[in-house]
Amino acid sequence: MSPAAEHGFRRVAIIGLGLMGGSLALALRRLPAPPRIAASTAHAADLDRALALGIVDDAANDPAAVLPEADLVVYATPVGATLELLGAHRELYAGDAVLTDLGSVKRPVVSRARALGLAGRFVGGHPMTGSHRSGLAAARAGLYDGARVWLTPAAGSGAGGAPGRSAAASAALDRVAALWRGLGAHPAVTGAEEHDWLMAWASHLPQLGASGLAGALARAGIARTDLGPGGADATRIAAGSPALWADILLHNADLLRRPLEELRGVLAELADALERGDREMLQGLLARASAWRAED
Protein backbone atom coordinates (compact mmCIF):
# COMPACT_ATOMS: atom_id res chain seq x y z
CA MET A 1 0.00 0.00 0.00
CA SER A 2 1.40 3.40 -0.92
CA PRO A 3 2.03 5.99 1.83
CA ALA A 4 -0.73 8.13 0.33
CA ALA A 5 -3.27 5.37 0.97
CA GLU A 6 -2.14 4.15 4.40
CA HIS A 7 -4.13 6.77 6.27
CA GLY A 8 -7.46 5.57 4.86
CA PHE A 9 -9.22 8.93 5.24
CA ARG A 10 -12.13 9.30 2.84
CA ARG A 11 -13.48 12.73 3.79
CA VAL A 12 -11.37 15.52 5.30
CA ALA A 13 -12.87 18.64 6.87
CA ILE A 14 -10.53 21.63 7.07
CA ILE A 15 -11.59 24.37 9.46
CA GLY A 16 -9.84 27.55 8.37
CA LEU A 17 -8.82 28.13 4.77
CA GLY A 18 -5.88 30.50 5.00
CA LEU A 19 -2.26 29.81 4.09
CA MET A 20 -1.97 26.57 6.07
CA GLY A 21 -5.48 25.18 5.51
CA GLY A 22 -5.54 26.19 1.86
CA SER A 23 -2.12 24.65 1.25
CA LEU A 24 -3.26 21.44 2.93
CA ALA A 25 -6.28 21.24 0.63
CA LEU A 26 -4.05 21.78 -2.42
CA ALA A 27 -1.59 19.16 -1.19
CA LEU A 28 -4.40 16.65 -0.64
CA ARG A 29 -5.58 17.30 -4.20
CA ARG A 30 -2.21 16.03 -5.49
CA LEU A 31 -2.62 12.59 -3.93
CA PRO A 32 -3.18 9.70 -6.35
CA ALA A 33 -6.50 8.99 -4.65
CA PRO A 34 -7.44 12.22 -2.85
CA PRO A 35 -10.11 12.20 -0.18
CA ARG A 36 -13.21 14.33 -0.54
CA ILE A 37 -12.34 17.74 0.91
CA ALA A 38 -14.79 19.96 2.77
CA ALA A 39 -13.79 23.30 4.26
CA SER A 40 -15.15 26.02 6.44
CA THR A 41 -14.01 29.61 6.87
CA ALA A 42 -15.60 32.86 7.92
CA HIS A 43 -14.44 34.52 4.69
CA ALA A 44 -17.17 33.99 2.09
CA ALA A 45 -14.93 35.13 -0.77
CA ASP A 46 -12.40 32.42 0.08
CA LEU A 47 -15.11 29.77 0.09
CA ASP A 48 -16.30 30.88 -3.34
CA ARG A 49 -12.74 30.93 -4.68
CA ALA A 50 -11.91 27.50 -3.26
CA LEU A 51 -15.02 25.98 -4.83
CA ALA A 52 -14.53 27.74 -8.17
CA LEU A 53 -10.91 26.57 -8.44
CA GLY A 54 -11.71 23.04 -7.33
CA ILE A 55 -9.53 23.34 -4.22
CA VAL A 56 -12.34 21.83 -2.15
CA ASP A 57 -15.42 19.76 -2.95
CA ASP A 58 -17.74 21.26 -0.35
CA ALA A 59 -17.62 24.47 1.67
CA ALA A 60 -19.66 26.31 4.28
CA ASN A 61 -19.32 29.29 6.56
CA ASP A 62 -20.55 27.22 9.51
CA PRO A 63 -18.14 24.42 10.50
CA ALA A 64 -21.09 22.37 11.75
CA ALA A 65 -22.06 21.80 8.12
CA VAL A 66 -18.80 20.06 7.18
CA LEU A 67 -18.03 18.07 10.35
CA PRO A 68 -20.59 15.26 10.68
CA GLU A 69 -19.38 13.08 7.77
CA ALA A 70 -15.65 13.79 8.08
CA ASP A 71 -13.34 11.02 9.25
CA LEU A 72 -10.51 13.56 9.64
CA VAL A 73 -11.03 17.06 11.01
CA VAL A 74 -8.13 19.51 10.68
CA TYR A 75 -8.16 22.78 12.61
CA ALA A 76 -6.10 25.24 10.56
CA THR A 77 -7.05 28.05 12.91
CA PRO A 78 -5.23 30.19 15.50
CA VAL A 79 -4.64 28.43 18.81
CA GLY A 80 -7.24 30.48 20.65
CA ALA A 81 -9.87 29.71 18.04
CA THR A 82 -9.02 26.00 18.07
CA LEU A 83 -9.51 25.87 21.84
CA GLU A 84 -12.99 27.35 21.48
CA LEU A 85 -13.97 25.24 18.48
CA LEU A 86 -12.99 21.93 20.07
CA GLY A 87 -15.51 22.58 22.82
CA ALA A 88 -18.20 23.89 20.46
CA HIS A 89 -17.82 20.92 18.10
CA ARG A 90 -17.49 18.14 20.66
CA GLU A 91 -20.88 16.61 19.91
CA LEU A 92 -20.64 17.02 16.12
CA TYR A 93 -17.81 14.65 15.23
CA ALA A 94 -18.47 11.35 13.48
CA GLY A 95 -17.95 8.35 15.69
CA ASP A 96 -14.67 7.34 14.04
CA ALA A 97 -13.36 10.83 13.26
CA VAL A 98 -9.72 11.64 13.96
CA LEU A 99 -8.90 15.21 14.99
CA THR A 100 -5.73 17.22 14.45
CA ASP A 101 -4.57 20.81 14.19
CA LEU A 102 -1.77 22.87 12.61
CA GLY A 103 -1.01 25.25 15.47
CA SER A 104 2.42 26.39 16.62
CA VAL A 105 1.70 25.80 20.34
CA LYS A 106 0.62 22.39 21.55
CA ARG A 107 0.15 22.36 25.34
CA PRO A 108 -3.15 24.28 25.37
CA VAL A 109 -4.81 22.26 22.61
CA VAL A 110 -3.64 18.91 23.94
CA SER A 111 -4.89 19.84 27.42
CA ARG A 112 -8.20 21.00 25.97
CA ALA A 113 -8.66 17.77 24.02
CA ARG A 114 -8.00 15.74 27.17
CA ALA A 115 -10.42 17.82 29.24
CA LEU A 116 -13.13 17.30 26.62
CA GLY A 117 -12.64 13.55 26.54
CA LEU A 118 -11.17 13.66 23.02
CA ALA A 119 -7.70 12.34 23.86
CA GLY A 120 -8.25 9.04 22.06
CA ARG A 121 -8.87 10.74 18.73
CA PHE A 122 -6.87 13.99 18.91
CA VAL A 123 -3.34 14.21 17.49
CA GLY A 124 -1.79 17.66 17.76
CA GLY A 125 0.15 18.70 14.67
CA HIS A 126 2.59 21.47 13.80
CA PRO A 127 4.16 21.65 10.33
CA MET A 128 7.48 23.53 10.49
CA THR A 129 6.80 25.61 7.42
CA GLY A 130 4.91 28.73 6.46
CA SER A 131 5.31 32.17 4.95
CA HIS A 132 5.21 35.81 5.96
CA ARG A 133 2.26 36.01 3.56
CA SER A 134 -1.18 34.92 4.72
CA GLY A 135 -4.61 33.99 3.41
CA LEU A 136 -5.86 31.57 0.79
CA ALA A 137 -4.21 33.60 -1.96
CA ALA A 138 -0.81 32.68 -0.49
CA ALA A 139 -1.58 28.94 -0.33
CA ARG A 140 0.47 26.56 -2.46
CA ALA A 141 0.43 22.81 -2.95
CA GLY A 142 4.14 22.37 -2.18
CA LEU A 143 4.18 24.20 1.15
CA TYR A 144 4.57 20.96 3.11
CA ASP A 145 7.06 19.25 0.80
CA GLY A 146 9.98 18.04 2.92
CA ALA A 147 8.70 19.81 6.03
CA ARG A 148 9.15 18.43 9.54
CA VAL A 149 5.72 17.95 11.11
CA TRP A 150 5.65 17.59 14.87
CA LEU A 151 2.88 15.32 16.18
CA THR A 152 1.81 15.54 19.83
CA PRO A 153 -0.81 12.92 20.69
CA ALA A 154 -3.26 13.87 23.43
CA ALA A 155 -3.15 10.28 24.71
CA GLY A 156 0.15 9.00 26.11
CA SER A 157 3.57 10.26 25.05
CA GLY A 158 6.45 9.15 22.90
CA ALA A 159 6.22 6.82 19.92
CA GLY A 160 3.22 4.72 18.94
CA GLY A 161 2.25 2.12 21.50
CA ALA A 162 3.59 4.10 24.46
CA PRO A 163 2.12 3.27 27.88
CA GLY A 164 -1.23 4.95 28.48
CA ARG A 165 -2.22 5.10 24.82
CA SER A 166 -5.20 3.04 23.69
CA ALA A 167 -5.31 1.06 20.47
CA ALA A 168 -7.64 3.70 19.01
CA ALA A 169 -5.28 6.52 19.96
CA SER A 170 -2.30 4.67 18.49
CA ALA A 171 -4.25 4.06 15.29
CA ALA A 172 -5.17 7.76 15.10
CA LEU A 173 -1.51 8.72 15.47
CA ASP A 174 -0.43 6.21 12.82
CA ARG A 175 -3.05 7.45 10.35
CA VAL A 176 -2.17 11.14 10.79
CA ALA A 177 1.53 10.33 10.41
CA ALA A 178 0.79 8.30 7.26
CA LEU A 179 -1.17 11.19 5.79
CA TRP A 180 1.73 13.59 6.29
CA ARG A 181 4.17 11.10 4.77
CA GLY A 182 1.87 10.78 1.79
CA LEU A 183 1.98 14.56 1.39
CA GLY A 184 5.77 14.51 1.26
CA ALA A 185 6.36 15.72 4.82
CA HIS A 186 8.37 14.12 7.64
CA PRO A 187 6.28 13.49 10.78
CA ALA A 188 7.99 13.12 14.17
CA VAL A 189 6.33 12.40 17.52
CA THR A 190 7.08 14.40 20.66
CA GLY A 191 5.36 15.56 23.83
CA ALA A 192 3.50 18.85 23.99
CA GLU A 193 5.84 20.25 26.67
CA GLU A 194 8.95 19.34 24.72
CA HIS A 195 7.47 20.79 21.55
CA ASP A 196 6.53 24.12 23.09
CA TRP A 197 9.94 24.49 24.78
CA LEU A 198 11.69 23.91 21.47
CA MET A 199 9.39 26.29 19.60
CA ALA A 200 9.98 29.01 22.19
CA TRP A 201 13.66 28.97 21.18
CA ALA A 202 13.60 27.84 17.55
CA SER A 203 10.53 29.65 16.21
CA HIS A 204 8.99 32.15 18.60
CA LEU A 205 12.21 33.86 19.72
CA PRO A 206 13.35 34.41 16.09
CA GLN A 207 9.95 35.96 15.37
CA LEU A 208 10.28 38.30 18.34
CA GLY A 209 13.85 39.14 17.32
CA ALA A 210 12.82 39.99 13.75
CA SER A 211 9.81 41.99 14.92
CA GLY A 212 11.89 43.79 17.52
CA LEU A 213 14.51 44.70 14.93
CA ALA A 214 11.86 45.90 12.48
CA GLY A 215 10.23 47.93 15.25
CA ALA A 216 13.54 49.61 16.14
CA LEU A 217 14.19 50.47 12.50
CA ALA A 218 10.67 51.86 12.13
CA ARG A 219 11.09 54.06 15.21
CA ALA A 220 14.36 55.39 13.80
CA GLY A 221 12.65 56.30 10.54
CA ILE A 222 14.56 53.76 8.47
CA ALA A 223 12.60 52.67 5.40
CA ARG A 224 12.53 49.02 4.38
CA THR A 225 13.97 50.05 1.02
CA ASP A 226 17.03 51.43 2.84
CA LEU A 227 18.00 47.92 3.97
CA GLY A 228 20.57 45.79 2.25
CA PRO A 229 20.06 42.06 1.63
CA GLY A 230 21.13 41.16 5.16
CA GLY A 231 18.69 43.54 6.77
CA ALA A 232 15.92 42.38 4.48
CA ASP A 233 16.61 38.74 5.37
CA ALA A 234 16.75 39.49 9.11
CA THR A 235 13.39 41.27 9.10
CA ARG A 236 11.46 39.18 6.53
CA ILE A 237 9.33 37.27 9.02
CA ALA A 238 8.36 40.50 10.79
CA ALA A 239 5.84 40.89 7.96
CA GLY A 240 3.80 37.99 9.32
CA SER A 241 0.24 38.40 10.58
CA PRO A 242 0.29 40.42 13.84
CA ALA A 243 -2.97 38.85 15.03
CA LEU A 244 -1.76 35.30 14.38
CA TRP A 245 1.61 35.86 16.04
CA ALA A 246 0.12 37.60 19.07
CA ASP A 247 -2.09 34.53 19.54
CA ILE A 248 0.87 32.16 19.26
CA LEU A 249 3.18 34.12 21.54
CA LEU A 250 0.62 34.68 24.30
CA HIS A 251 -0.15 30.95 24.42
CA ASN A 252 3.56 30.19 24.93
CA ALA A 253 4.46 33.26 27.01
CA ASP A 254 5.66 31.34 30.08
CA LEU A 255 8.29 29.45 28.06
CA LEU A 256 9.47 32.63 26.32
CA ARG A 257 10.81 34.29 29.48
CA ARG A 258 14.16 32.45 29.40
CA PRO A 259 14.80 32.90 25.65
CA LEU A 260 14.05 36.61 25.89
CA GLU A 261 16.36 36.95 28.88
CA GLU A 262 19.14 35.26 26.91
CA LEU A 263 18.59 37.56 23.93
CA ARG A 264 18.63 40.63 26.17
CA GLY A 265 21.85 39.33 27.72
CA VAL A 266 23.61 38.87 24.38
CA LEU A 267 22.50 42.30 23.15
CA ALA A 268 23.71 43.83 26.42
CA GLU A 269 27.11 42.16 25.99
CA LEU A 270 27.37 43.49 22.44
CA ALA A 271 26.41 46.99 23.60
CA ASP A 272 28.93 46.82 26.43
CA ALA A 273 31.73 45.72 24.09
CA LEU A 274 30.96 48.61 21.75
CA GLU A 275 30.76 51.15 24.55
CA ARG A 276 34.14 50.09 25.92
CA GLY A 277 35.70 49.72 22.49
CA ASP A 278 36.62 46.13 23.41
CA ARG A 279 37.53 44.62 20.04
CA GLU A 280 38.48 41.24 21.51
CA MET A 281 35.17 40.85 23.33
CA LEU A 282 33.17 42.07 20.33
CA GLN A 283 34.97 39.75 17.93
CA GLY A 284 34.49 36.83 20.33
CA LEU A 285 30.74 37.40 20.51
CA LEU A 286 30.48 37.70 16.74
CA ALA A 287 32.65 34.60 16.26
CA ARG A 288 30.43 32.52 18.52
CA ALA A 289 27.38 33.52 16.51
CA SER A 290 29.15 32.95 13.21
CA ALA A 291 30.32 29.47 14.22
CA TRP A 292 26.80 28.48 15.29
CA ARG A 293 25.31 29.69 12.00
CA ALA A 294 27.97 27.86 9.98
CA GLU A 295 27.21 24.48 11.58
CA ASP A 296 25.83 21.79 9.27
C-alpha positions in Angstrom: 0.0 0.0 0.0 1.4 3.4 -0.9 2.0 6.0 1.8 -0.7 8.1 0.3 -3.3 5.4 1.0 -2.1 4.1 4.4 -4.1 6.8 6.3 -7.5 5.6 4.9 -9.2 8.9 5.2 -12.1 9.3 2.8 -13.5 12.7 3.8 -11.4 15.5 5.3 -12.9 18.6 6.9 -10.5 21.6 7.1 -11.6 24.4 9.5 -9.8 27.5 8.4 -8.8 28.1 4.8 -5.9 30.5 5.0 -2.3 29.8 4.1 -2.0 26.6 6.1 -5.5 25.2 5.5 -5.5 26.2 1.9 -2.1 24.7 1.3 -3.3 21.4 2.9 -6.3 21.2 0.6 -4.0 21.8 -2.4 -1.6 19.2 -1.2 -4.4 16.7 -0.6 -5.6 17.3 -4.2 -2.2 16.0 -5.5 -2.6 12.6 -3.9 -3.2 9.7 -6.4 -6.5 9.0 -4.6 -7.4 12.2 -2.9 -10.1 12.2 -0.2 -13.2 14.3 -0.5 -12.3 17.7 0.9 -14.8 20.0 2.8 -13.8 23.3 4.3 -15.1 26.0 6.4 -14.0 29.6 6.9 -15.6 32.9 7.9 -14.4 34.5 4.7 -17.2 34.0 2.1 -14.9 35.1 -0.8 -12.4 32.4 0.1 -15.1 29.8 0.1 -16.3 30.9 -3.3 -12.7 30.9 -4.7 -11.9 27.5 -3.3 -15.0 26.0 -4.8 -14.5 27.7 -8.2 -10.9 26.6 -8.4 -11.7 23.0 -7.3 -9.5 23.3 -4.2 -12.3 21.8 -2.1 -15.4 19.8 -3.0 -17.7 21.3 -0.3 -17.6 24.5 1.7 -19.7 26.3 4.3 -19.3 29.3 6.6 -20.5 27.2 9.5 -18.1 24.4 10.5 -21.1 22.4 11.7 -22.1 21.8 8.1 -18.8 20.1 7.2 -18.0 18.1 10.3 -20.6 15.3 10.7 -19.4 13.1 7.8 -15.6 13.8 8.1 -13.3 11.0 9.2 -10.5 13.6 9.6 -11.0 17.1 11.0 -8.1 19.5 10.7 -8.2 22.8 12.6 -6.1 25.2 10.6 -7.0 28.0 12.9 -5.2 30.2 15.5 -4.6 28.4 18.8 -7.2 30.5 20.7 -9.9 29.7 18.0 -9.0 26.0 18.1 -9.5 25.9 21.8 -13.0 27.3 21.5 -14.0 25.2 18.5 -13.0 21.9 20.1 -15.5 22.6 22.8 -18.2 23.9 20.5 -17.8 20.9 18.1 -17.5 18.1 20.7 -20.9 16.6 19.9 -20.6 17.0 16.1 -17.8 14.7 15.2 -18.5 11.4 13.5 -18.0 8.3 15.7 -14.7 7.3 14.0 -13.4 10.8 13.3 -9.7 11.6 14.0 -8.9 15.2 15.0 -5.7 17.2 14.5 -4.6 20.8 14.2 -1.8 22.9 12.6 -1.0 25.3 15.5 2.4 26.4 16.6 1.7 25.8 20.3 0.6 22.4 21.5 0.2 22.4 25.3 -3.2 24.3 25.4 -4.8 22.3 22.6 -3.6 18.9 23.9 -4.9 19.8 27.4 -8.2 21.0 26.0 -8.7 17.8 24.0 -8.0 15.7 27.2 -10.4 17.8 29.2 -13.1 17.3 26.6 -12.6 13.5 26.5 -11.2 13.7 23.0 -7.7 12.3 23.9 -8.3 9.0 22.1 -8.9 10.7 18.7 -6.9 14.0 18.9 -3.3 14.2 17.5 -1.8 17.7 17.8 0.1 18.7 14.7 2.6 21.5 13.8 4.2 21.7 10.3 7.5 23.5 10.5 6.8 25.6 7.4 4.9 28.7 6.5 5.3 32.2 5.0 5.2 35.8 6.0 2.3 36.0 3.6 -1.2 34.9 4.7 -4.6 34.0 3.4 -5.9 31.6 0.8 -4.2 33.6 -2.0 -0.8 32.7 -0.5 -1.6 28.9 -0.3 0.5 26.6 -2.5 0.4 22.8 -3.0 4.1 22.4 -2.2 4.2 24.2 1.2 4.6 21.0 3.1 7.1 19.3 0.8 10.0 18.0 2.9 8.7 19.8 6.0 9.1 18.4 9.5 5.7 18.0 11.1 5.6 17.6 14.9 2.9 15.3 16.2 1.8 15.5 19.8 -0.8 12.9 20.7 -3.3 13.9 23.4 -3.1 10.3 24.7 0.2 9.0 26.1 3.6 10.3 25.0 6.5 9.2 22.9 6.2 6.8 19.9 3.2 4.7 18.9 2.3 2.1 21.5 3.6 4.1 24.5 2.1 3.3 27.9 -1.2 4.9 28.5 -2.2 5.1 24.8 -5.2 3.0 23.7 -5.3 1.1 20.5 -7.6 3.7 19.0 -5.3 6.5 20.0 -2.3 4.7 18.5 -4.3 4.1 15.3 -5.2 7.8 15.1 -1.5 8.7 15.5 -0.4 6.2 12.8 -3.1 7.5 10.3 -2.2 11.1 10.8 1.5 10.3 10.4 0.8 8.3 7.3 -1.2 11.2 5.8 1.7 13.6 6.3 4.2 11.1 4.8 1.9 10.8 1.8 2.0 14.6 1.4 5.8 14.5 1.3 6.4 15.7 4.8 8.4 14.1 7.6 6.3 13.5 10.8 8.0 13.1 14.2 6.3 12.4 17.5 7.1 14.4 20.7 5.4 15.6 23.8 3.5 18.8 24.0 5.8 20.2 26.7 9.0 19.3 24.7 7.5 20.8 21.6 6.5 24.1 23.1 9.9 24.5 24.8 11.7 23.9 21.5 9.4 26.3 19.6 10.0 29.0 22.2 13.7 29.0 21.2 13.6 27.8 17.6 10.5 29.7 16.2 9.0 32.2 18.6 12.2 33.9 19.7 13.3 34.4 16.1 9.9 36.0 15.4 10.3 38.3 18.3 13.8 39.1 17.3 12.8 40.0 13.7 9.8 42.0 14.9 11.9 43.8 17.5 14.5 44.7 14.9 11.9 45.9 12.5 10.2 47.9 15.3 13.5 49.6 16.1 14.2 50.5 12.5 10.7 51.9 12.1 11.1 54.1 15.2 14.4 55.4 13.8 12.6 56.3 10.5 14.6 53.8 8.5 12.6 52.7 5.4 12.5 49.0 4.4 14.0 50.1 1.0 17.0 51.4 2.8 18.0 47.9 4.0 20.6 45.8 2.2 20.1 42.1 1.6 21.1 41.2 5.2 18.7 43.5 6.8 15.9 42.4 4.5 16.6 38.7 5.4 16.7 39.5 9.1 13.4 41.3 9.1 11.5 39.2 6.5 9.3 37.3 9.0 8.4 40.5 10.8 5.8 40.9 8.0 3.8 38.0 9.3 0.2 38.4 10.6 0.3 40.4 13.8 -3.0 38.9 15.0 -1.8 35.3 14.4 1.6 35.9 16.0 0.1 37.6 19.1 -2.1 34.5 19.5 0.9 32.2 19.3 3.2 34.1 21.5 0.6 34.7 24.3 -0.1 31.0 24.4 3.6 30.2 24.9 4.5 33.3 27.0 5.7 31.3 30.1 8.3 29.5 28.1 9.5 32.6 26.3 10.8 34.3 29.5 14.2 32.5 29.4 14.8 32.9 25.6 14.0 36.6 25.9 16.4 36.9 28.9 19.1 35.3 26.9 18.6 37.6 23.9 18.6 40.6 26.2 21.8 39.3 27.7 23.6 38.9 24.4 22.5 42.3 23.2 23.7 43.8 26.4 27.1 42.2 26.0 27.4 43.5 22.4 26.4 47.0 23.6 28.9 46.8 26.4 31.7 45.7 24.1 31.0 48.6 21.8 30.8 51.2 24.6 34.1 50.1 25.9 35.7 49.7 22.5 36.6 46.1 23.4 37.5 44.6 20.0 38.5 41.2 21.5 35.2 40.8 23.3 33.2 42.1 20.3 35.0 39.7 17.9 34.5 36.8 20.3 30.7 37.4 20.5 30.5 37.7 16.7 32.7 34.6 16.3 30.4 32.5 18.5 27.4 33.5 16.5 29.1 33.0 13.2 30.3 29.5 14.2 26.8 28.5 15.3 25.3 29.7 12.0 28.0 27.9 10.0 27.2 24.5 11.6 25.8 21.8 9.3 
